[in-house]
């Protein structure tokens, strides 16, 4: 004849079940959280673009918009410009130049120039030499190691700029972005993710 559990035994058993359930959840949560984060990040970079001439492909977040595209113009080989859906900026007259205010979101662009023509007729797209460098960081873009800068120009009244530059098969690539770190806190991470997604063509 089996004995029924006493009220005390039932209480102890319930406590043990609660403790074991909590321990399993505590052990499993980091792995589940990491998987969710990784999947979300992967899905975010879903739009692929190529410049005119097919010199590269690049991925941007699925809700971003292509705002500008052009082909060969002088030393320029191609140009693409993207904006996040919440991007907003404005400018005001500040004397010799307009002051630019990055309000929210991010603008990202990539320009390609013919290095040989650029050396003959210098028309650099890169920011003015008197830019104020805030920070530098190493970045690898499709196997090419370079440095990206966080900086301000005299016209940058609100927000910061990022840029990276490298050479490939006779062309110079300029990767640039502008955003307000106070309202778009993930700006540097998004810049790196988009930049690292760039794949250069073999031609």
C-alpha positions as CSV (number, residue, x, y, z in Angstrom):
1,X,0.0,0.0,0.0
2,X,1.6,3.3,-1.1
3,X,1.9,6.1,1.3
4,X,0.6,9.6,0.3
5,X,2.8,12.6,0.6
6,X,2.4,14.7,3.6
7,X,1.7,18.5,3.3
8,X,5.3,19.1,4.4
9,X,6.7,16.7,1.7
10,X,4.6,18.4,-0.9
11,X,5.9,21.8,0.1
12,X,9.5,20.7,-0.1
13,X,8.9,19.1,-3.5
14,X,7.3,22.3,-4.8
15,X,10.3,24.4,-3.6
16,X,12.8,22.0,-5.3
17,X,10.9,22.2,-8.6
18,X,10.9,26.0,-8.5
19,X,14.6,26.1,-7.8
20,X,15.5,23.6,-10.6
21,X,13.3,25.6,-13.1
22,X,15.0,28.8,-12.2
23,X,18.5,27.2,-12.5
24,X,17.7,25.9,-16.0
25,X,16.4,29.2,-17.1
26,X,19.4,31.0,-15.8
27,X,21.7,28.6,-17.6
28,X,19.9,28.8,-20.9
29,X,19.1,32.5,-21.1
30,X,22.5,33.8,-22.2
31,X,22.6,31.3,-25.1
32,X,19.1,32.2,-26.2
33,X,19.8,35.9,-25.9
34,X,23.0,35.6,-28.0
35,X,21.2,33.7,-30.7
36,X,18.4,36.2,-30.9
37,X,20.8,39.1,-31.1
38,X,22.8,37.4,-33.8
39,X,19.7,36.6,-35.9
40,X,18.3,40.2,-35.5
41,X,21.7,41.7,-36.6
42,X,21.9,39.4,-39.6
43,X,18.4,40.1,-40.7
44,X,18.9,43.8,-40.4
45,X,21.5,44.0,-43.2
46,X,19.2,42.6,-45.9
47,X,19.4,45.1,-48.8
48,X,22.2,44.6,-51.3
49,X,23.3,47.3,-53.7
50,X,26.0,47.6,-56.4
51,X,27.4,50.8,-57.9
52,X,27.2,51.7,-61.5
53,X,29.9,49.6,-63.2
54,X,29.7,46.8,-60.6
55,X,32.9,47.7,-58.7
56,X,31.5,46.4,-55.4
57,X,28.4,45.2,-53.6
58,X,27.3,46.5,-50.2
59,X,24.5,45.7,-47.7
60,X,22.4,48.2,-45.8
61,X,19.6,47.8,-43.3
62,X,16.3,46.7,-44.8
63,X,14.5,49.9,-43.9
64,X,17.1,52.3,-45.3
65,X,16.6,54.2,-48.5
66,X,18.9,54.9,-51.4
67,X,18.9,58.7,-51.7
68,X,21.6,59.3,-54.3
69,X,23.3,57.4,-57.1
70,X,25.6,58.5,-59.9
71,X,28.2,57.1,-62.3
72,X,31.4,58.5,-63.9
73,X,31.9,62.3,-63.5
74,X,35.4,63.6,-63.9
75,X,37.6,61.7,-61.5
76,X,34.6,60.1,-59.8
77,X,33.8,56.6,-60.9
78,X,30.6,56.1,-58.9
79,X,28.7,57.4,-55.9
80,X,26.0,55.9,-53.6
81,X,24.3,57.6,-50.7
82,X,21.9,56.0,-48.1
83,X,19.8,57.3,-45.3
84,X,18.2,55.6,-42.3
85,X,14.4,56.1,-42.2
86,X,14.6,58.6,-39.3
87,X,17.4,60.6,-40.8
88,X,17.0,64.4,-40.4
89,X,19.6,67.2,-40.7
90,X,19.4,70.9,-41.3
91,X,21.8,73.8,-42.0
92,X,22.0,77.4,-41.1
93,X,24.1,80.2,-42.5
94,X,27.2,80.8,-40.3
95,X,29.1,83.4,-42.4
96,X,31.7,81.9,-44.8
97,X,29.9,78.5,-44.8
98,X,26.7,76.8,-43.7
99,X,26.6,75.1,-40.3
100,X,25.3,71.6,-40.5
101,X,23.2,70.0,-37.7
102,X,22.7,66.3,-37.7
103,X,19.4,65.9,-35.8
104,X,18.7,62.2,-35.9
105,X,19.4,59.0,-37.9
106,X,22.4,58.5,-40.2
107,X,23.5,59.3,-43.7
108,X,26.0,56.9,-45.2
109,X,27.8,57.3,-48.6
110,X,30.5,55.5,-50.6
111,X,32.4,57.2,-53.5
112,X,35.0,55.7,-55.8
113,X,37.5,57.8,-57.7
114,X,40.1,57.0,-60.4
115,X,43.4,57.1,-58.6
116,X,45.4,57.9,-61.8
117,X,43.1,60.9,-62.7
118,X,43.0,62.0,-59.1
119,X,46.8,62.3,-59.0
120,X,46.8,64.3,-62.2
121,X,43.9,66.5,-61.3
122,X,43.5,66.5,-57.5
123,X,39.8,66.9,-56.5
124,X,39.6,65.1,-53.2
125,X,36.2,64.0,-51.8
126,X,37.7,63.5,-48.4
127,X,37.0,66.1,-45.7
128,X,39.0,69.3,-45.4
129,X,42.5,68.9,-43.8
130,X,41.5,71.1,-40.8
131,X,39.1,68.5,-39.5
132,X,39.1,67.8,-35.8
133,X,39.9,64.2,-35.2
134,X,38.1,62.8,-32.2
135,X,39.1,59.1,-32.4
136,X,40.7,56.6,-34.8
137,X,40.0,52.9,-35.0
138,X,41.3,50.0,-37.2
139,X,38.8,48.4,-39.6
140,X,39.1,45.6,-42.2
141,X,37.0,46.0,-45.4
142,X,37.0,42.9,-47.6
143,X,40.5,41.9,-46.4
144,X,41.9,45.5,-46.7
145,X,43.1,46.9,-43.4
146,X,42.6,50.7,-43.0
147,X,41.6,53.2,-40.4
148,X,38.3,55.0,-39.9
149,X,38.2,58.4,-38.2
150,X,35.5,60.0,-36.0
151,X,35.8,63.8,-36.5
152,X,34.2,67.2,-36.9
153,X,34.6,69.7,-39.7
154,X,34.3,73.5,-39.1
155,X,30.8,73.3,-40.5
156,X,29.7,70.4,-38.2
157,X,27.8,72.3,-35.6
158,X,25.9,69.2,-34.2
159,X,26.8,65.6,-34.6
160,X,30.0,63.8,-35.8
161,X,31.4,62.4,-39.1
162,X,33.0,59.1,-39.8
163,X,35.2,58.2,-42.8
164,X,37.5,55.5,-44.1
165,X,39.6,55.5,-47.2
166,X,41.5,52.7,-49.1
167,X,42.8,51.9,-52.5
168,X,41.9,48.9,-54.7
169,X,42.9,48.1,-58.3
170,X,43.7,51.7,-59.4
171,X,40.7,53.2,-57.5
172,X,40.3,55.1,-54.3
173,X,37.3,54.3,-52.1
174,X,35.8,56.8,-49.7
175,X,33.3,55.5,-47.1
176,X,31.7,58.3,-45.1
177,X,28.8,58.9,-42.6
178,X,27.2,61.6,-40.5
179,X,25.0,61.3,-37.4
180,X,24.2,62.6,-34.0
181,X,25.6,60.3,-31.3
182,X,23.2,61.7,-28.7
183,X,20.1,60.6,-30.7
184,X,21.6,57.8,-32.7
185,X,23.7,56.0,-30.2
186,X,24.5,52.9,-32.4
187,X,26.0,55.1,-35.2
188,X,29.6,53.8,-35.0
189,X,28.4,50.1,-34.9
190,X,26.1,50.6,-37.9
191,X,28.9,52.3,-39.8
192,X,31.3,49.4,-39.2
193,X,28.7,46.8,-40.1
194,X,27.8,48.4,-43.4
195,X,31.5,49.1,-44.2
196,X,32.5,45.5,-43.5
197,X,29.7,44.2,-45.7
198,X,31.4,45.8,-48.8
199,X,32.7,43.2,-51.2
200,X,35.0,44.4,-54.0
201,X,34.6,42.9,-57.5
202,X,37.5,40.8,-58.9
203,X,37.8,42.9,-62.1
